[in-house]
Amino acid sequence: MKLTDNHSHKPKPDDRSDNVEKLQNMVQDTIQNIEKSHETMRFTDGEEKQAIETKNKRREEAIDAMRNEIKDEYNALD
């Protein structure tokens, strides 16, 4: 026996009210990851150190992007 769902599924409304807070938390987490990686780099060299530096560069770029998105989200709340 096959059951059918006669209820229409409506998408949840777009709730952006906490996006700024979530993005700020993501920035803080990323900054903490960079700080932890600096500690790790003290004990590494060569390719591993280069890989960490490359990853930190991407993290810094991500932070810039998140900060821009925070500004956009904040302005969208007005």
N, C-alpha and C positions, 0 to 999 in steps of 0.2 A: 504494500500500500504506500503510495506516495503522498506526502503531505505538501500542501502548497501554502505559501505565505501570501495572504491577500492584503497585508499591510504594506503600504508604500514606504520605502526607506528614504527619509529625507536626510540630506547631509547636515552635519552640525553647522550652525552659523559660525562664521569666521570670527573667533574671539582673539583679538590681538592685544587685549588689555595687559597681559603679562609678558609679552614678547620682549619688552625693554629689560625687564628683570631677568628673564632667561638668558638674554644675550649678555648682560652684565656678568652673570654667573659664569657663562662660557668664557668670557674674557679673563676673569679671575682664575679659572681653572687652567687656561692656557698659559697665563703668566706663571702660575705655580709650576707647571710642567717645564717651562723654560728654566726656572730657578733650579729645579731638581736636576735638570740635564747639565747645568753648569757644575753642580757638585759631582756628577758622574764624570764629566770631562776631565776633572782633576786627576782621575785615576786611569784615563785611557789615552791612547795616542793612535797615530796612523789613520787607517781607514775608518775605524769606529768613531774617532773624534771628528773626522770629516763628515761622517754620516749624521752625527748629532748636530754639528754646525749647520748642515744643509736642512735638517728637520726644523731647527730653530728659526732659520730664515723663513721657511714656510709658515711656521707658527706666528712669526711677527707679521707676515703678510695677512694671515687670517685675522689677527687682532685688529689690524687696520680696517679690514673689510667689515668685521663685526662692529667696530666703533662707528663706521659710516652707516651701517644698518640700524644701529641704536638711534642715531640722529634721525634717520628716515622714519623709524617707528615712532619715536617721540613726537615728531612733527605730525604724523598721521593721527595721533590721538587728539590733537586740537580740534 
